[in-house]
Structure formats: C-alpha cells, structure tokens
Amino acid sequence: MPHIPSERFDESREFYAGFLGFNEAMDLGWIVTFVSPTNPTAQLSIVHPDESSPAHPRVTVEVGDVDAVHTEAVRRGLRIVYPLSDEPWGVRRFFVADPGGIVLNVMSHR
C-alpha cells in the first residue's frame, strides 16, 4: 500500500474520498487509509509529513508473520530503520530500507 505525503491533508482527503470515491478505513489523525469500494485490496494512505520522524515509509507491506520477516531482515544485515514494535492501533511492525534507500513499513495485524 503506498503512503502519499500531503501538506494539504484535508484537500487530499476530499480528493481520494470525494473525487475518487475511496472509503476511509482508518483515521489516526496523522494518517488516513482509504480502500477502493470495488476492490478492497486496493488501498492507499495519506500521511502528514513529519520532519521530526526518523523515517518516512513510502510503502506498507502486510505479511503473515512479521516476527519471521524481521528475523530474516536482521539475518541478511538489512538496515532496520524502526524497531519491531507493537503499536496501539493494533499492528506489529518494523521499518526496513530497501537497497535503494526506500523505507518500507512491514506489518501484521494483531
């Protein structure tokens, strides 16, 4: 799922919901996830840019066993940007950088 940074958050929300007709699936204030009404596997998120954040993931990848994927990332010596964590909104996740430096949010729902 792509993460789209937006400095015009309310206008972006209206664009994806009002213009494209996506449904809001999650709203945490700083991130809103939208789901296609015709294909629920098609999702995207808009996020407030936060310059104080140590990392800005561009993509979320949902996996079946985030602990196993994290173990494999460490075994391969990949750069972990955000540690494996249980988040209050019901996901377990970590951030990892791909070889080109793009940060991915790797997660599983709890």
RAGIFEN-V746430 format. One record per run of one state. SS is the DSSP state (@ for helix, = for strand, . for the rest). FROM is the first residue (numbers start at 1). LEN is the number of residues. Records with the same first field share a line. If there is no record, write none. Layout:
SS=FROM-LEN, FROM-LEN
This chain:
.=1-1, 6-3, 20-3, 28-3, 36-7, 48-11, 63-3, 76-4, 87-4, 98-5, 110-1
==2-4, 23-5, 31-5, 43-5, 59-4, 80-7, 91-7, 103-7
@=9-11, 66-10
